[in-house]
Amino acid sequence: MKEEDEDIKNITVYVTGRPYPLRISTADELVIRKIVKEVNDKISHFQLTYTHKDMQDCVTMAVLTYAVELYKSSSEASENPGLEHSLSRLENLLDELIA
């Protein structure tokens, strides 16, 4: 096995009860699991707040919330290169989750 493959791990995360198998860097596992928990919590919050909405609406509202936060952070990051690097890493982690 290659050295770079030793740092890769297969995990399954659950978002809204659905399993998503991921192939991730071992170093990223804790962050990814925290993000998944936060996403599930945010979706649950929308389900409780907007009981007349279906799951797709709650997921969409959660995604929009994160998109707004990312946009605002990206705007601030352009003024702070260190923050821009951190946001880029976070965006890569999110890309791994949805890939």
QUIGI-V158147 format. One record per pair of residues at least 6 apart in sequence whose ideal C-beta (glycine too) atoms are under 7 Angstrom apart, sorted by the first residue. I is the first residue (numbers start at 1). J is the second residue. D is the distance in whole Angstrom. If there is no record, write none. Layout:
# QUIGI-V158147
((I J D) (I J D))
This chain:
# QUIGI-V158147
((7 25 6) (7 26 5) (8 23 6) (8 25 6) (9 24 6) (9 26 5) (9 29 6) (10 21 7) (10 23 6) (11 22 5) (11 24 6) (11 29 6) (12 19 5) (12 20 7) (12 21 5) (13 20 5) (13 22 6) (13 32 7) (13 33 7) (13 36 5) (15 36 6) (15 39 6) (15 40 6) (16 40 7) (16 43 6) (16 55 6) (16 59 7) (22 96 6) (22 97 7) (24 32 6) (24 96 6) (28 93 6) (31 93 6) (32 93 6) (32 97 6) (35 93 7) (35 97 7) (39 62 6) (42 62 4) (42 65 7) (43 58 5) (43 59 6) (43 62 5) (46 58 4) (46 61 5) (46 62 6) (47 58 5) (50 57 7) (50 58 7) (73 87 5) (74 87 6) (76 83 6) (77 83 4) (77 84 4) (77 87 5) (78 84 7))
